[in-house]
Amino acid sequence: MRKNIQVKLISNSIIFISLIFLLIYLYRIDLFIPLKIVNAGLLILSVLLLFMGFILDALSIKIFLKYNNVSLSLSEAIVLTGKYSLAKYIPGKIGVIIGKAAYIVEKANVSNYRSLENVTVYHILFLLSAAILSVITSYNYLNRQSENLFLIILLLILLLFLLSLKKTQLVIRSFMKKLFRKDFYEVYSQRSIILVLVGAMFCWLFWVAGFWLLSMSVGIKITIKAALLFPLATIVGVIAFFAPGGIGVKEGVISAGLIFFGVNKTDSISVSVYSRLWYLFGEVLFFMLAIIISCICNKKPIIFNKV
């Protein structure tokens, strides 16, 4: 009982703190600007693709957890993904992982270590799938030959395959046990890893397509190749721990990349800012959906639960 109270307190605190920091940073960098919409239909379609990506993210983590003996319904997976989507704006960016881990402990009654590890591994796999797409964009920057690009992607896929093997993971588990003096690293099934990578890849492709349509909807034409900047910018934003939610860093990568692909400086900056507003709008919508589902499932608002 005491453990459940502590988990709910952590979970609820992360939600409130993430909302506070989000408002603070948006106010400080002045992102509250109107969109100059040229084609409303394309804009709506881009938001739908963005939202589909969020749903696919929830489905992917549900499947991953199921293969690792943690059972969540699809509605619970949507709550898990959406409820803490804004926690990345808390400095340090660990709020997302801690919040999701706390939710899994509460719903699935698993240990803190196991829950934290499962969420961390899932996020690493999710970013690795983005890294494969980012290689394409990076090679466009470097003007390398397509044959070399294909070879690097093939090597990345091979590396992921080796990491998914049971023997490889047993070696990692042994290393982690010696390093932390605690046996908390699980051996993940190869099938669960492959399914997450495939699901995450489709998720990123939905977002890339949405980003491309967003640019077209505001009258700025970019190529699909240029739209692949989105996963690359996201990874750089995640690595930049000093920037909550990657704010500023992500936009800088997108604008610089679009200039490289021949888009003028003004339009590049506009698209990068619009992409932040677009993605944030999707996050807020998904957050609201998660809260509504949470309220329906529990018959009372989770964020106002008595602890």
Number of C-alpha atoms within 10 A of each C-alpha: 6 7 10 16 14 14 21 21 16 17 23 22 14 24 21 13 15 21 16 15 18 18 11 12 17 14 11 8 10 8 14 10 9 8 14 12 15 14 14 13 11 19 22 15 16 25 20 16 22 26 22 18 24 23 18 18 23 22 20 24 27 24 21 25 19 14 17 16 10 19 18 18 12 16 17 20 25 26 24 27 25 25 30 26 25 27 29 23 26 22 15 16 21 14 24 26 22 21 26 27 25 26 26 27 21 20 14 13 14 16 14 16 13 18 23 19 17 23 20 18 15 21 16 11 18 23 19 19 23 25 20 18 20 21 20 21 22 17 15 18 12 8 9 12 10 12 8 11 17 13 11 16 17 13 12 17 16 12 11 18 14 14 16 19 16 14 12 13 19 15 12 16 18 14 14 15 14 11 10 9 10 11 14 13 19 15 17 19 15 17 13 19 23 16 16 23 22 14 22 26 22 18 24 24 21 21 26 25 18 29 30 26 26 26 26 20 22 20 15 17 15 19 13 13 13 23 23 26 25 28 25 24 23 23 17 15 22 20 13 18 15 14 20 21 25 23 21 16 19 26 24 19 19 26 24 16 25 23 17 15 16 12 19 13 14 10 18 25 19 17 28 25 22 22 21 17 18 20 17 16 15 20 20 16 14 24 22 15 17 23 21 18 18 21 15 12 13 11 10 13 14 19 18 9 12 9 12
